[in-house]
Amino acid sequence: MPLIVMSDSSSLKAPKSIFHPLPLSIANFVSLIRFLFARVSYERDTKIINAASFTVEREDHTIGNILRMQLHRDDNVLFAGYKLPHPLKYKIIVRIHTTSQSSPMQAYNQAINDLDKELDHLKNAFEAELANRPGQY
């Protein structure tokens, strides 16, 4: 197998949205959830009533799994799943099928808003706990 040497290391850099320093801070994660609305495309399913696909650009399993789990908490969601079409293409496709009382767009928006509130609460609780222990951290 031939050895390939690259002279330019810039081609090895990952896109910023998928490369998170560990551990991922709560504030960065909240910002990431809020930014999801700007990179989402919607496509209604023509064969199934109340079903749609959302393509979220430049995201991977981190957002896909947390969004899927949040959608499963909604009683109006019959099916919620995601896939990463290719490991080298940073986008996920989220499929949502809802009851007649809700639409996939409403379920998606509600899931994002609920995650936003939940992560804001977690961030505030974490910061309050840090403020109570000034000398330890």
ZALUMBA-653799 format. One record per atom (N, C-alpha, C): x, y, z. Coordinates in steps of 0.001 Angstrom, whole numbers, padded with zeros to 6 digits, always signed. Layout:
<pts>
XYZ;...
</pts>
This chain:
<pts>
+000848-001170+000000;+000000+000000+000000;+000893+001232+000000;+000699+002174-000938;+001557+003351-001007;+001270+004320+000133;+002301+004993+000562;+002194+006001+001594;+001902+007341+000929;+000859+008012+001392;+000486+009313+000826;+000870+010396+001827;+001633+011345+001376;+002063+012454+002223;+001432+013725+001698;+000775+014443+002598;+000152+015709+002205;+000990+016851+002734;+001229+017811+001895;+002036+018948+002334;+001176+020018+002991;-000109+020037+002685;-001001+021052+003230;-001900+020404+004282;-001715+020763+005534;-002504+020149+006598;-003897+020740+006695;-004199+021814+005967;-005528+022425+006055;-006613+021506+005512;-006260+020588+004636;-007265+019686+004084;-007694+018626+005094;-006983+018496+006200;-007328+017511+007201;-008250+018041+008274;-008580+019317+008256;-009402+019908+009294;-010864+019549+009086;-011531+019179+010179;-012953+018850+010130;-013777+020135+010174;-014996+020114+009642;-015870+021282+009767;-016097+021615+011241;-016189+022887+011551;-016267+023315+012938;-017494+022776+013656;-018633+022635+012972;-019843+022207+013662;-019793+020751+014095;-018932+019933+013517;-018879+018539+013938;-017679+018248+014829;-016747+019161+014946;-015590+018942+015795;-015778+019747+017064;-016158+019072+018120;-016386+019732+019397;-015295+019312+020367;-014664+020278+021037;-013707+019894+022067;-014443+019167+023195;-013829+018143+023713;-014465+017391+024785;-014072+017973+026117;-014958+018119+027065;-016382+017879+026940;-017078+019061+026266;-018163+018793+025595;-018965+019810+024923;-019673+020632+025992;-019444+021940+026005;-020067+022756+027032;-021555+022902+026765;-022289+023084+027828;-023741+023201+027725;-024109+024442+026928;-023397+025536+027122;-023696+026771+026393;-023515+026577+024891;-022459+025868+024489;-022244+025599+023071;-023331+024693+022509;-023771+023737+023310;-024802+022829+022846;-026133+023558+022674;-026454+024478+023585;-027675+025285+023471;-027612+026143+022216;-026468+026734+021951;-026299+027537+020733;-026456+026676+019488;-025974+025454+019551;-026092+024544+018426;-027552+024196+018153;-028329+023951+019196;-029753+023651+019034;-030472+024848+018414;-030179+026042+018884;-030835+027239+018347;-030469+027472+016887;-029274+027072+016493;-028807+027304+015133;-029366+026292+014133;-029981+025229+014642;-030492+024175+013761;-031560+024665+012792;-032327+025660+013178;-033386+026143+012304;-032834+026714+011003;-031637+027243+011000;-031089+027906+009815;-030608+026920+008759;-030370+025686+009102;-029790+024727+008162;-030675+023517+007939;-031975+023725+007973;-032904+022613+007847;-033762+022797+006606;-033883+021729+005827;-034821+021755+004710;-035922+020736+004986;-037107+021025+004493;-038302+020241+004763;-038834+019651+003467;-039176+018364+003501;-039763+017724+002333;-040917+016837+002793;-042124+017180+002355;-043308+016414+002727;-043325+015077+001989;-043771+014044+002668;-043879+012720+002050;-045156+012673+001218;-045060+012236-000016;-046219+012206-000905;-047031+010920-000754;-046463+009893-000126;-047156+008615-000014;-047852+008416+001336;-047335+009050+002372;-047874+008866+003717;-048395+010207+004233;-049633+010206+004710;-050226+011431+005262;-049546+011753+006589;-049313+013035+006821;-048664+013533+008041;-047279+012932+008253;-046510+012848+007205;-045126+012374+007305;-044236+013311+006501;-043020+013498+006968;-042090+014396+006288;-040661+014025+006653;-039746+014533+005836;-038312+014384+006084;-037704+015762+006259;-036832+015882+007228;-036095+017109+007481;-034620+016792+007278;-033959+017541+006425;-032522+017377+006216;-031808+018464+006994;-030984+018055+007924;-030225+018995+008753;-028780+018932+008288;-028300+020025+007715;-026939+020084+007166;-025907+020241+008275;-024744+019656+008050;-023563+019758+008904;-023796+019283+010335;-024566+018210+010466;-024761+017599+011780;-024594+016089+011665;-024478+015437+012825;-024244+014004+012835;-025097+013344+013909;-024641+012209+014425;-025416+011423+015376;-025718+012163+016676;-024898+013109+017074;-025121+013825+018325;-026489+014494+018314;-026750+015289+017297;-028028+015984+017199;-029134+015025+016765;-028834+014107+015867;-029845+013180+015383;-030465+012361+016496;-029648+011821+017369;-030157+010970+018436;-030929+011759+019481;-030427+012918+019870;-031130+013701+020893;-032459+014235+020353;-032483+014598+019077;-033721+015070+018460;-034729+013927+018332;-034261+012759+017944;-035132+011589+017837;-035746+011236+019188;-034935+011249+020236;-035452+010918+021564;-036471+011950+022044;-036244+013217+021740;-037198+014257+022125;-038509+014086+021358;-038434+013731+020100;-039641+013505+019302;-040440+012318+019834;-039771+011300+020359;-040465+010135+020909;-041252+010468+022171;-040924+011557+022820;-041668+011986+024011;-043033+012580+023661;-043205+012990+022423;-044451+013609+021966;-045477+012515+021657;-046671+012606+022276;-047720+011601+022064;-048276+011625+020643;-048147+012748+019938;-048671+012854+018570;-047714+012294+017523;-046522+011920+017919;-045537+011386+016974;-045659+009861+016944;-045972+009337+015774;-046087+007888+015588;-044728+007253+015282;-043905+007960+014530;-042582+007468+014160;-041622+008633+014107;-040436+008442+014646;-039357+009422+014537;-038050+008653+014427;-037304+008940+013398;-036021+008290+013196;-035116+009189+012381;-033857+008857+012359;-032909+009643+011571;-031903+008703+010945;-031264+009189+009919;-030162+008435+009320;-029089+009400+008872;-027892+008898+008871;-026735+009609+008343;-026459+008951+006997;-026805+009612+005877;-026719+008959+004578;-025337+008411+004227;-024298+009128+004620;-022939+008687+004319;-022021+009208+005422;-021078+008401+005895;-020224+008847+007000;-019348+010062+006689;-019102+010322+005417;-018263+011468+005063;-019069+012710+004694;-020369+012583+004665;-021236+013737+004387;-021945+014101+005682;-021693+015289+006151;-022183+015700+007449;-023577+016299+007332;-024553+015407+007223;-025952+015801+007269;-026742+014602+007762;-027859+014900+008407;-028756+013847+008852;-030122+014087+008220;-030843+013010+008040;-032208+013087+007533;-033113+012547+008635;-033995+013403+009147;-034908+013046+010218;-036284+012803+009603;-036839+011612+009846;-038180+011274+009352;-039151+011337+010516;-040292+012020+010297;-041309+012161+011335;-042660+011823+010737;-043413+010972+011440;-044782+010649+011068;-045647+010928+012286;-046677+011757+012117;-047504+012185+013236;-048954+011748+013058;-049723+011898+014135;-051160+011666+014067;-051817+012830+013348;-053139+012741+013151;-053845+013817+012459;-053985+015075+013321;-053728+014983+014618;-053816+016150+015506;-052611+017076+015384;-051562+016639+014744;-050337+017435+014648;-049715+017217+013272;-048817+018113+012911;-048073+017963+011656;-046610+017679+011995;-045871+017124+011063;-044438+016901+011321;-043685+018203+011630;-044076+019294+010967;-043427+020583+011223;-043688+021046+012657;-044906+020889+013128;-045219+021265+014511;-044436+020398+015501;-044361+019099+015222;-043627+018194+016110;-042145+018546+016144;-041563+018852+014989;-040146+019217+014910;-039891+020510+015695;-040728+021523+015442;-040562+022805+016137;-040728+022645+017645;-041708+021838+018054;-041925+021617+019489;-040741+020899+020113;-040192+019921+019417;-039034+019182+019940;-037828+020107+020109;-037574+020958+019126;-036446+021898+019220;-036670+022878+020363;-037889+023406+020484;-038184+024357+021566;-038065+023686+022936;-038552+022449+023056;-038432+021727+024329;-036972+021457+024685;-036169+021070+023698;-034739+020855+023949;-034054+022151+024362;-034434+023233+023724;-033864+024540+024052;-034156+024897+025509;-035401+024717+025934;-035786+025017+027322;-035081+024089+028306;-035022+022814+027960;-034399+021844+028850;-032904+022128+029028;-032235+022459+027940;-030806+022738+028024;-030525+024085+028682;-031413+025062+028505;-031275+026324+029237;-031397+026091+030733;-032357+025258+031124;-032531+024932+032543;-031290+024227+033098;-030769+023278+032333;-029569+022560+032753;-028375+023505+032888;-028229+024411+031941;-027142+025388+031985;-027268+026285+033211;-028482+026787+033484;-028694+027666+034638;-028444+026931+035954;-028885+025684+036051;-028649+024908+037265;-027158+024650+037464;-026448+024361+036387;-025010+024127+036465;-024271+025395+036896;-024619+026529+036294;-023972+027793+036658;-024291+028201+038092;-025514+027934+038551;-025874+028254+039937;-025065+027395+040905;-024879+026139+040580;-024080+025256+041430;-022616+025689+041456;-022094+026116+040314;-020714+026620+040285;-020569+027890+041110;-021585+028738+041098;-021537+029977+041874;-021551+029688+043372;-022175+028587+043785;-022227+028215+045198;-020906+027643+045693;-020030+027242+044797;-018748+026646+045160;-017602+027417+044479;-017362+028651+044888;-016383+029475+044163;-014938+028998+044271;-014561+028387+045354;-013159+028014+045538;-012784+026664+044943;-013756+025858+044654;-013461+024493+044219;-013155+024392+042733;-013693+025290+041904;-013505+025174+040475;-012866+026418+039984;
</pts>
